Amino acid sequence: MVQLAIQPINFYLGTLKRQNGVATATLQITLSCGCPTCAGGRFDPERFNVVARLFKKDTCKGEFRCVYSGQASQFVCHFPDVEPGRYHLEIEGSDPDSGAAGRLCMAVEVI
């Protein structure tokens, strides 16, 4: 089975920056072999289900949908009304047509 690789783009050092009270994460989802996901292709990101969850001290602060940005393999997730501090971020992605799935878990700091 093909797996999805989820990689941080703008938060690879573990920092999510807030602007006007909203933190934004940009991430890349590719096939585990390194091939990109692109609109209209075999692994079309438009049909992917991508969800991010933010946890603070084992309490889920919210579940947020990540959406395809229109650029190959790139997704964006907005976290509104998130206070500054340290969090645990979990991102899960799946392609219902192929069964491909992937997960990213990491510590982040919202500033």
Secondary structure, DSSP 4 states (H G I P E B T S, - for coil): --BEEEEESTTTTSEE-EETTEEEEEEEEEETTSPBP-TTSTT-GGG-EEEEEEEETTEEEEEEE-EE-SSTTEEEEEEETPPSEEEEEEEEEE-TTT--EEEEEEEEEE-
